[in-house]
Amino acid sequence: MGTLGVIGNISRDIAVYADGRRHELLGGAALHVARAASAAGLPAAPISVIGHDLTWIRDDPRLTGLDLDAVRVTGTSSCVFRIAYTDDGTLDGIECQFGAACALTDHVLTMTGRYTHHHVCCRRPLDVARVLHRLIAAELAFSVDFHLASAGQLIQAAAEALPHASVVFVNAAEFTTLAAHIEPSHLAAVIVTDGPGEVTLLQHGNTTATAQPPQTPAVEVTGAGDTLAGTFLAQLAHGASAEQALRAAVTAATQSTEQVDLSIDANRPHR
């Protein structure tokens, strides 16, 4: 089965809601995807760059079982995302301080070949086109996802490489952008989420499965889409059908929103 190498950011996330809720979290797409895959039985390793302020994650019991050997530490501060949501959990805006993540592309390119399958979290400041073309040249399998805040730019940058992806994960708004740059029938599989609405699996442009998330109150939505992606990939690796994998992934993503799971203690160093 091997280990899934998850390319992307590990960050400090500050989630702010219109109703006044504010959560400071250990996050980043690479961490969320890898943690979900690992929890679902697929060994996973985030390929990321953090600053000196997050070195404590190696001893965090919440990350037990996660392979952190491909996480590089630099002398700068870690990436910070301030994510604003509306009351219903819809993304309202995002502010980024990339910090150590500016070294991510170079780090990823030095890791090529360490894993046979990768998931690429297409977020700034990663040079998505450069990384995807390196994976294609090395004949390494990969899947990808995007984030609404940067999807317009990065879907365009990735479009030429996407027919090589095993799965593309997008939300409904991102799917509109995706379809404007590449015909969905050219893609092996696309999973389209829609907040608390139905999740759709397209294979070569045809709808082959859907799943309705359970209707439960959401406490913290950050990382839910990443949890879906990691769980889906793990289920496929264990031989589940695409429909079975989708149902399991949707359930895991919904459960991830029911609590604040990776809060950062106020005593943890920020610098």
C-alpha positions in Angstrom: 0.0 0.0 0.0 2.9 2.4 0.7 2.8 5.8 2.2 0.8 8.8 0.8 3.0 11.9 0.5 0.8 14.9 1.1 2.3 18.1 -0.4 1.1 21.4 1.2 1.2 23.7 4.1 1.2 23.1 7.9 0.1 26.3 9.5 -1.4 28.2 12.4 -5.0 28.8 11.5 -7.1 31.6 13.1 -10.8 30.8 12.2 -13.1 33.8 12.8 -16.9 33.5 12.5 -19.4 36.3 12.0 -21.2 35.3 15.3 -18.1 36.1 17.3 -16.5 32.6 17.6 -12.7 32.6 17.2 -10.5 29.5 17.2 -6.7 29.2 16.9 -5.9 25.9 15.4 -3.0 23.8 14.2 -3.9 23.3 10.6 -2.9 23.5 7.0 -4.2 21.3 4.2 -1.2 18.9 4.2 -1.7 18.1 7.9 -5.5 17.7 7.7 -5.3 15.4 4.6 -2.5 13.3 6.0 -4.1 13.0 9.4 -7.4 11.9 7.9 -5.7 9.3 5.6 -3.8 8.0 8.5 -6.9 7.7 10.7 -8.5 5.7 7.9 -5.6 3.3 7.7 -3.4 4.7 5.0 0.1 5.6 6.2 0.6 9.3 5.3 3.4 11.8 5.5 2.9 15.6 5.1 5.6 17.1 2.9 5.7 20.6 4.3 7.9 23.4 5.8 7.3 24.8 9.2 9.0 27.5 11.3 10.6 27.2 14.7 7.3 28.1 16.4 5.7 24.7 15.4 8.5 22.3 16.2 6.4 21.0 19.1 4.1 19.3 16.7 6.5 16.3 16.6 5.6 15.6 20.3 1.9 16.3 20.0 -0.1 13.2 20.9 -2.9 14.2 18.6 -0.5 13.5 15.7 0.6 10.1 16.9 1.0 7.7 14.0 1.6 10.4 11.5 4.9 10.3 9.6 6.5 13.8 10.1 9.9 12.9 8.6 9.3 14.9 5.5 8.5 18.1 7.5 11.4 20.6 7.2 12.0 23.2 9.9 13.3 26.6 9.0 14.4 29.5 11.2 11.5 31.7 10.2 7.9 31.7 11.6 5.4 29.2 10.3 2.6 30.0 7.8 -0.4 31.7 9.3 -3.9 31.9 7.8 -6.6 34.1 9.2 -9.9 32.6 7.8 -13.2 34.5 8.1 -16.5 32.6 7.8 -20.1 33.7 7.6 -22.5 32.3 10.2 -23.3 29.3 8.1 -19.6 28.4 7.6 -19.1 29.8 4.1 -15.7 31.3 3.4 -15.9 35.1 3.6 -12.2 35.9 3.3 -8.6 34.9 4.0 -5.4 36.6 5.0 -2.1 34.9 4.6 1.4 35.3 6.1 3.3 32.6 4.3 6.5 32.7 6.3 8.3 29.3 6.2 5.9 28.1 3.5 7.8 30.2 0.9 10.4 27.4 0.9 7.9 24.7 0.2 8.3 24.3 -3.6 12.1 23.8 -3.3 11.6 21.3 -0.4 9.0 19.3 -2.4 11.3 19.1 -5.4 14.1 17.6 -3.3 11.6 14.9 -2.1 10.5 13.6 -5.5 10.7 9.9 -5.6 10.4 9.3 -1.9 6.8 8.3 -2.2 5.0 6.5 -5.0 1.7 8.4 -4.6 1.2 12.0 -3.7 -1.7 14.3 -2.9 -1.0 17.9 -3.8 -2.8 20.6 -1.8 -2.8 23.4 -4.4 -2.4 26.5 -2.3 -0.2 29.5 -2.5 2.8 29.8 -2.2 3.4 26.4 -3.8 4.5 26.6 -7.5 1.8 24.1 -8.5 2.6 23.8 -12.2 6.3 23.1 -11.5 5.5 20.5 -8.8 2.8 18.7 -10.9 5.0 18.5 -14.0 7.9 17.0 -11.9 5.5 14.3 -10.6 4.3 13.6 -14.2 7.9 13.4 -15.5 8.8 11.0 -12.7 5.7 8.9 -13.5 4.4 9.2 -10.0 0.6 9.0 -9.2 -1.1 12.0 -7.7 -4.4 13.6 -6.8 -5.1 17.2 -6.1 -7.4 19.7 -4.3 -7.8 23.4 -4.4 -9.0 26.2 -2.0 -11.5 28.8 -3.1 -9.3 31.8 -2.1 -6.6 30.8 -4.7 -8.5 28.4 -7.0 -8.9 30.8 -9.9 -5.2 31.2 -10.3 -4.0 27.7 -9.4 -6.6 25.8 -11.4 -5.4 27.7 -14.4 -1.8 26.9 -13.5 -2.5 23.2 -13.0 -5.0 22.6 -15.9 -2.5 21.1 -18.3 -1.5 18.5 -15.6 -4.9 17.6 -14.3 -5.7 14.8 -16.9 -2.9 12.9 -15.1 -4.5 13.2 -11.7 -6.3 10.2 -10.2 -8.8 12.5 -8.4 -9.5 16.2 -8.4 -11.3 17.6 -5.3 -13.2 20.9 -5.6 -16.2 22.6 -4.2 -19.1 23.8 -6.3 -17.7 27.3 -7.0 -14.2 25.8 -7.8 -15.8 23.3 -10.2 -17.2 26.2 -12.3 -13.6 27.5 -12.6 -12.3 24.0 -13.3 -14.8 23.5 -16.1 -13.9 26.8 -17.7 -10.3 25.6 -18.1 -10.7 21.9 -18.8 -13.5 19.7 -20.0 -14.5 17.4 -17.1 -14.7 14.4 -19.4 -10.9 14.6 -19.7 -10.6 14.0 -15.9 -10.5 10.5 -14.4 -12.5 11.5 -11.3 -13.7 14.8 -9.8 -15.4 15.1 -6.4 -17.5 18.2 -6.0 -18.6 19.3 -2.5 -21.2 21.9 -1.7 -20.9 22.8 2.0 -23.7 20.9 3.8 -25.2 19.9 0.5 -24.9 16.9 -1.7 -21.4 15.7 -2.7 -21.0 14.4 -6.3 -18.5 12.1 -7.9 -17.9 12.6 -11.6 -15.9 10.0 -13.6 -14.9 11.2 -17.0 -17.6 13.9 -16.8 -20.4 11.5 -15.8 -22.1 11.5 -12.3 -21.4 8.0 -10.9 -22.2 8.5 -7.2 -23.6 11.1 -4.8 -23.7 11.3 -1.0 -25.7 13.6 1.3 -23.8 14.7 4.5 -25.6 14.1 7.8 -27.4 17.2 9.0 -25.5 18.0 12.2 -24.6 21.4 13.7 -21.1 22.5 12.7 -18.8 23.8 15.4 -15.6 24.2 13.3 -15.5 23.7 9.5 -11.8 24.4 8.8 -10.2 21.3 7.3 -13.5 19.4 6.5 -12.8 19.3 2.8 -9.2 18.0 3.5 -10.6 15.3 5.8 -12.9 14.2 3.0 -10.0 14.0 0.6 -7.7 12.0 2.9 -10.5 9.6 3.9 -11.5 9.0 0.3 -8.0 8.3 -0.8 -7.5 5.9 2.1 -10.7 4.0 1.3 -9.7 3.6 -2.3 -6.3 2.3 -1.2 -8.0 -0.3 0.9 -10.0 -1.5 -2.1 -13.3 0.2 -1.5 -15.5 1.1 -4.5 -15.6 4.8 -5.4 -19.2 4.9 -4.1 -18.2 3.3 -0.8 -15.2 5.6 -0.4 -17.4 8.6 -1.1 -19.9 7.7 1.6 -17.1 7.1 4.2 -15.4 10.3 3.3 -18.5 12.4 3.6 -19.2 10.9 7.0 -15.7 11.6 8.2 -15.8 15.2 7.0 -19.0 15.8 8.7 -17.8 14.4 12.0 -14.7 16.6 11.8 -16.9 19.7 12.0 -18.5 18.6 15.3 -15.7 19.8 17.5 -12.6 22.0 17.7 -10.1 19.2 17.3 -6.6 20.8 16.9 -6.8 23.9 19.1 -3.5 25.6 19.9 -2.8 26.1 23.6 -2.4 29.8 24.5 1.0 28.9 26.1 2.4 27.5 22.8 5.2 29.8 21.4 4.2 32.0 18.5 7.6 33.2 17.6 
